[in-house]
Amino acid sequence: MRTSFCLTVEVINRDVFQPREPYKSPEDRGAGYPFHRAEQHSTLRPGSTAPESRTARHPSSRRDLAAEFPSEDIFLVTASPVIKAVTNFKQVSKTLEEFDVEEQPSSLLEKRYPNIRVIQSGVKQLKSDEHKIYTEDGKEYIYEKLCLCAGAKPKLIVEGNPYVLGIRDTDSAQAFQKNLAQAERIVVVGNGGIALELVYEIQGCEVIWAIKDKAIGNTFFDAGAAEFLLPKLTAESQENPIECKRTKYTVEGSEEKGRPPGASDKLGSALGPDWHEGLHLKGTKEFSHKVHIEILCEVKKILLQQEFIQLQQTSLTFPKGEKNVEPDEVLWPVYVELTNGKIYGCNFIVSATGVVPNVEPFLDGNNFAVGEDGGLKVDKHMHTSLPDVFAAGDICTAAWEPSPVWHQMRLWTQARQMGWYAAKCMAAEALGESIDMDFSFELFAHITKFFNYKVVVLGKYNAQGLGSEHELMLRCTKGHEYIKVVMQNGRMMGAVLIGETDLEETFENLILNQMDLSAYGEDLLNPDIDIEDYFD
């Protein structure tokens, strides 16, 4: 079967989107919105592979691909019966954006766009020299342009162990919830976003949190920010969880009796940024938080109960205070030996040690250029090293020369941006037009929530790649806000904002404008000075 455009997706995930919020002028937005996005503002609809551009330079690409080429077939190949759609999109500032993620049946997409066809099957093989893909249901498809958006898969600490669970998709999140309801203790391994959210949300279950760093949240924070967050983690009570806004669909027959905790037949629909909201993450106990952190360690060995007994090892009880020398007399289904020599028993283990690009179905027989992180290298137009093959989101590695204050991270926000920009690039190439790199790649910007705090990270927020030639400025109000600014040669290069600081737009502009701020010194973070009005 032949198609002009094909979006090949092992899992419909963060690269499939709803329309962006239409651009509004400052007058339309009102006085409370001082900054606006004056450059390119684009749209990618779910399953389409070309955006709607609101720039005057490319009038022919003002509609998405389905509308631009109504006589052309657009195929969306996915192993899942649902798609992820971005809803409640809000452009917070020039580069910061907030949105919810909703699961929708793929039939809605086909009803909305008659020339889009959703093919529910995994990809078995790509033959790029023949412009063909082969699906697991035995069919083949010929494409003119192909975009690979297969996302990433968990980097599990050990493969094939039924007691090791990687939280990757909707089904695995539900499996985690089900197993947690019967658990008294779990071990969480990892220090990224999912681990941070997980240990805070879990109630009624002892949590041993093993991290290889000195402080929690090393992916996003320094030790100072970690110290600011810790009281929330150890608090006896917890704020009421926010109800999940997403409609949930499950794969029919996915819940099988007798499946071990970590079992999974296939990757399902990838999680949204609000994946834990609405899940009942409670164990068998009646207490709220009970978290013990083991720093500077990794997993050395995982022992099943029988192995543990045969080796006559000694495990530890949940630590009380600073001492944890008491041996544990309870027999657990599985045991974790850490590199610091400690052994803890638990009901199961959560591996939250990051992801790896899901490139396996596409590499065999194709000469892709692959990055050091395992992703498919893409140029500044999201083009891979192979003709007519693009890639976006977690599967790809940005191989262009980046802006001094932008870097790639496998996050929902960045993958969403890559998705609609890749679509814009595909449309431009099909129409023989040139295209400039989108403004969203000028500055790294991410907004999220950890421990019920609003968190904004901008630019080189952890001084990534700046060497020793930089300085930090801090402002911290316990339980209220934490502000860190990274400066180099008098210019702001990055920032971390925790809490309702209302400084994200101002700092975003200071980083983008690279204004020399040497004259302001420490007054830059003086709480008695309204810096927003000063630089507006």
Solvent accessible surface area in square Angstrom, and as a share of the most:
residue,aa,sasa,rsa
1,M,111,0.49
2,R,147,0.54
3,T,3,0.01
4,S,7,0.05
5,F,8,0.03
6,C,0,0.00
7,L,7,0.04
8,T,0,0.00
9,V,0,0.00
10,E,23,0.10
11,V,1,0.01
12,I,0,0.00
13,N,1,0.01
14,R,39,0.14
15,D,2,0.01
16,V,1,0.01
17,F,0,0.00
18,Q,34,0.15
19,P,41,0.26
20,R,5,0.02
21,E,40,0.18
22,P,75,0.47
23,Y,81,0.31
24,K,86,0.37
25,S,32,0.20
26,P,46,0.29
27,E,144,0.65
28,D,104,0.54
29,R,53,0.19
30,G,32,0.30
31,A,113,0.88
32,G,74,0.71
33,Y,29,0.11
34,P,64,0.40
35,F,36,0.15
36,H,52,0.23
37,R,7,0.02
38,A,73,0.57
39,E,81,0.36
40,Q,23,0.10
41,H,5,0.02
42,S,0,0.00
43,T,0,0.00
44,L,8,0.04
45,R,42,0.15
46,P,5,0.03
47,G,1,0.01
48,S,1,0.01
49,T,3,0.02
50,A,1,0.01
51,P,0,0.00
52,E,34,0.15
53,S,4,0.02
54,R,96,0.35
55,T,21,0.12
56,A,85,0.66
57,R,154,0.56
58,H,15,0.07
59,P,74,0.46
60,S,38,0.24
61,S,5,0.03
62,R,105,0.38
63,R,121,0.44
64,D,2,0.01
65,L,0,0.00
66,A,5,0.04
67,A,46,0.36
68,E,30,0.14
69,F,35,0.14
70,P,93,0.59
71,S,106,0.68
72,E,62,0.28
73,D,68,0.35
74,I,0,0.00
75,F,5,0.02
76,L,0,0.00
77,V,0,0.00
78,T,0,0.00
79,A,20,0.16
80,S,2,0.01
81,P,38,0.24
82,V,8,0.05
83,I,1,0.01
84,K,0,0.00
85,A,0,0.00
86,V,3,0.02
87,T,31,0.18
88,N,105,0.54
89,F,24,0.10
90,K,112,0.47
91,Q,3,0.01
92,V,19,0.11
93,S,0,0.00
94,K,38,0.16
95,T,2,0.01
96,L,1,0.00
97,E,3,0.01
98,E,68,0.30
99,F,23,0.10
100,D,23,0.12
101,V,0,0.00
102,E,42,0.19
103,E,1,0.00
104,Q,28,0.13
105,P,38,0.24
106,S,18,0.12
107,S,52,0.34
108,L,85,0.42
109,L,7,0.03
110,E,61,0.27
111,K,158,0.67
112,R,127,0.46
113,Y,21,0.08
114,P,128,0.80
115,N,23,0.12
116,I,5,0.03
117,R,89,0.33
118,V,21,0.12
119,I,10,0.05
120,Q,102,0.45
121,S,11,0.07
122,G,5,0.04
123,V,5,0.03
124,K,147,0.62
125,Q,60,0.27
126,L,2,0.01
127,K,67,0.28
128,S,13,0.08
129,D,125,0.65
130,E,82,0.37
131,H,47,0.21
132,K,43,0.18
133,I,0,0.00
134,Y,47,0.18
135,T,1,0.01
136,E,117,0.52
137,D,77,0.40
138,G,72,0.69
139,K,101,0.43
140,E,66,0.30
141,Y,2,0.01
142,I,40,0.20
143,Y,2,0.01
144,E,87,0.39
145,K,27,0.12
146,L,0,0.00
147,C,4,0.02
148,L,0,0.00
149,C,2,0.01
150,A,0,0.00
151,G,0,0.00
152,A,3,0.02
153,K,51,0.21
154,P,27,0.17
155,K,100,0.42
156,L,49,0.24
157,I,56,0.29
158,V,57,0.33
159,E,132,0.59
160,G,79,0.76
161,N,29,0.15
162,P,48,0.30
163,Y,60,0.23
164,V,5,0.03
165,L,5,0.03
166,G,11,0.11
167,I,10,0.05
168,R,24,0.09
169,D,4,0.02
170,T,8,0.04
171,D,40,0.21
172,S,14,0.09
173,A,3,0.02
174,Q,37,0.16
175,A,30,0.23
176,F,0,0.00
177,Q,48,0.21
178,K,115,0.49
179,N,36,0.18
180,L,0,0.00
181,A,54,0.42
182,Q,130,0.58
183,A,0,0.00
184,E,73,0.33
185,R,9,0.03
186,I,0,0.00
187,V,1,0.00
188,V,0,0.00
189,V,10,0.05
190,G,9,0.08
191,N,15,0.08
192,G,19,0.18
193,G,22,0.21
194,I,58,0.29
195,A,0,0.00
196,L,0,0.00
197,E,19,0.08
198,L,0,0.00
199,V,0,0.00
200,Y,10,0.04
201,E,29,0.13
202,I,3,0.01
203,Q,51,0.23
204,G,0,0.00
205,C,1,0.00
206,E,28,0.12
207,V,1,0.00
208,I,1,0.00
209,W,0,0.00
210,A,2,0.01
211,I,1,0.01
212,K,136,0.57
213,D,25,0.13
214,K,156,0.66
215,A,22,0.17
216,I,5,0.03
217,G,0,0.00
218,N,76,0.39
219,T,59,0.34
220,F,6,0.02
221,F,2,0.01
222,D,39,0.20
223,A,68,0.53
224,G,33,0.32
225,A,1,0.00
226,A,3,0.03
227,E,118,0.53
228,F,15,0.06
229,L,0,0.00
230,L,52,0.26
231,P,66,0.41
232,K,46,0.19
233,L,2,0.01
234,T,90,0.52
235,A,36,0.28
236,E,147,0.66
237,S,89,0.57
238,Q,35,0.16
239,E,73,0.33
240,N,136,0.70
241,P,89,0.56
242,I,83,0.42
243,E,146,0.66
244,C,31,0.18
245,K,129,0.55
246,R,17,0.06
247,T,67,0.39
248,K,72,0.30
249,Y,82,0.31
250,T,74,0.43
251,V,27,0.16
252,E,170,0.76
253,G,58,0.55
254,S,25,0.16
255,E,136,0.61
256,E,82,0.37
257,K,203,0.86
258,G,82,0.78
259,R,79,0.29
260,P,60,0.38
261,P,20,0.12
262,G,22,0.21
263,A,37,0.29
264,S,74,0.48
265,D,113,0.59
266,K,112,0.47
267,L,53,0.26
268,G,3,0.03
269,S,5,0.03
270,A,2,0.01
271,L,15,0.08
272,G,2,0.02
273,P,51,0.32
274,D,15,0.08
275,W,8,0.03
276,H,14,0.06
277,E,26,0.12
278,G,49,0.47
279,L,23,0.11
280,H,124,0.55
281,L,12,0.06
282,K,56,0.24
283,G,8,0.08
284,T,65,0.38
285,K,75,0.32
286,E,155,0.69
287,F,60,0.25
288,S,20,0.13
289,H,18,0.08
290,K,77,0.32
291,V,27,0.16
292,H,41,0.18
293,I,40,0.20
294,E,9,0.04
295,I,80,0.41
296,L,103,0.51
297,C,4,0.02
298,E,97,0.44
299,V,34,0.20
300,K,129,0.54
301,K,88,0.37
302,I,30,0.15
303,L,4,0.02
304,L,66,0.33
305,Q,64,0.28
306,Q,110,0.49
307,E,75,0.34
308,F,17,0.07
309,I,75,0.38
310,Q,125,0.56
311,L,96,0.48
312,Q,163,0.73
313,Q,65,0.29
314,T,87,0.51
315,S,1,0.01
316,L,29,0.14
317,T,34,0.20
318,F,20,0.08
319,P,11,0.07
320,K,156,0.66
321,G,69,0.67
322,E,172,0.77
323,K,158,0.67
324,N,22,0.11
325,V,120,0.69
326,E,100,0.45
327,P,82,0.51
328,D,21,0.11
329,E,169,0.76
330,V,82,0.47
331,L,102,0.51
332,W,14,0.05
333,P,44,0.28
334,V,0,0.00
335,Y,0,0.00
336,V,1,0.00
337,E,22,0.10
338,L,2,0.01
339,T,79,0.46
340,N,63,0.32
341,G,55,0.53
342,K,62,0.26
343,I,12,0.06
344,Y,1,0.01
345,G,0,0.00
346,C,0,0.00
347,N,34,0.17
348,F,3,0.01
349,I,0,0.00
350,V,0,0.00
351,S,5,0.03
352,A,14,0.11
353,T,47,0.27
354,G,42,0.41
355,V,59,0.34
356,V,49,0.28
357,P,9,0.06
358,N,9,0.04
359,V,14,0.08
360,E,117,0.52
361,P,28,0.18
362,F,1,0.00
363,L,62,0.31
364,D,107,0.55
365,G,79,0.76
366,N,17,0.09
367,N,131,0.67
368,F,16,0.07
369,A,40,0.31
370,V,64,0.37
371,G,10,0.09
372,E,191,0.86
373,D,65,0.34
374,G,25,0.24
375,G,0,0.00
376,L,0,0.00
377,K,83,0.35
378,V,2,0.01
379,D,67,0.35
380,K,109,0.46
381,H,57,0.26
382,M,0,0.00
383,H,32,0.14
384,T,9,0.05
385,S,63,0.41
386,L,19,0.10
387,P,93,0.58
388,D,33,0.17
389,V,0,0.00
390,F,1,0.00
391,A,0,0.00
392,A,0,0.00
393,G,2,0.02
394,D,4,0.02
395,I,0,0.00
396,C,0,0.00
397,T,21,0.12
398,A,22,0.17
399,A,56,0.43
400,W,28,0.10
401,E,162,0.73
402,P,61,0.38
403,S,22,0.14
404,P,103,0.64
405,V,11,0.06
406,W,5,0.02
407,H,33,0.15
408,Q,44,0.20
409,M,33,0.15
410,R,59,0.22
411,L,25,0.12
412,W,18,0.06
413,T,11,0.07
414,Q,8,0.03
415,A,3,0.02
416,R,1,0.00
417,Q,9,0.04
418,M,3,0.01
419,G,4,0.04
420,W,0,0.00
421,Y,0,0.00
422,A,1,0.00
423,A,3,0.02
424,K,4,0.02
425,C,5,0.03
426,M,1,0.00
427,A,2,0.02
428,A,4,0.03
429,E,71,0.32
430,A,45,0.35
431,L,62,0.31
432,G,71,0.69
433,E,53,0.24
434,S,89,0.58
435,I,19,0.10
436,D,67,0.35
437,M,57,0.25
438,D,0,0.00
439,F,33,0.14
440,S,2,0.01
441,F,4,0.02
442,E,75,0.34
443,L,2,0.01
444,F,3,0.01
445,A,13,0.10
446,H,16,0.07
447,I,16,0.08
448,T,36,0.21
449,K,59,0.25
450,F,6,0.02
451,F,4,0.02
452,N,59,0.30
453,Y,21,0.08
454,K,45,0.19
455,V,0,0.00
456,V,2,0.01
457,V,0,0.00
458,L,0,0.00
459,G,0,0.00
460,K,27,0.12
461,Y,2,0.01
462,N,46,0.24
463,A,15,0.12
464,Q,55,0.24
465,G,86,0.83
466,L,24,0.12
467,G,56,0.53
468,S,98,0.63
469,E,130,0.58
470,H,60,0.27
471,E,106,0.47
472,L,86,0.43
473,M,28,0.12
474,L,101,0.50
475,R,49,0.18
476,C,74,0.44
477,T,65,0.38
478,K,172,0.73
479,G,54,0.52
480,H,101,0.45
481,E,14,0.06
482,Y,6,0.02
483,I,0,0.00
484,K,4,0.02
485,V,0,0.00
486,V,0,0.00
487,M,7,0.03
488,Q,37,0.16
489,N,128,0.66
490,G,14,0.13
491,R,87,0.32
492,M,0,0.00
493,M,16,0.07
494,G,0,0.00
495,A,0,0.00
496,V,1,0.00
497,L,2,0.01
498,I,0,0.00
499,G,5,0.05
500,E,114,0.51
501,T,14,0.08
502,D,83,0.43
503,L,9,0.05
504,E,13,0.06
505,E,36,0.16
506,T,8,0.05
507,F,0,0.00
508,E,0,0.00
509,N,13,0.07
510,L,4,0.02
511,I,1,0.01
512,L,41,0.20
513,N,93,0.47
514,Q,61,0.27
515,M,78,0.35
516,D,73,0.38
517,L,4,0.02
518,S,73,0.47
519,A,102,0.79
520,Y,65,0.25
521,G,38,0.36
522,E,152,0.68
523,D,73,0.38
524,L,6,0.03
525,L,10,0.05
526,N,43,0.22
527,P,99,0.62
528,D,130,0.68
529,I,64,0.33
530,D,80,0.42
531,I,13,0.07
532,E,69,0.31
533,D,101,0.52
534,Y,133,0.51
535,F,43,0.18
536,D,114,0.59
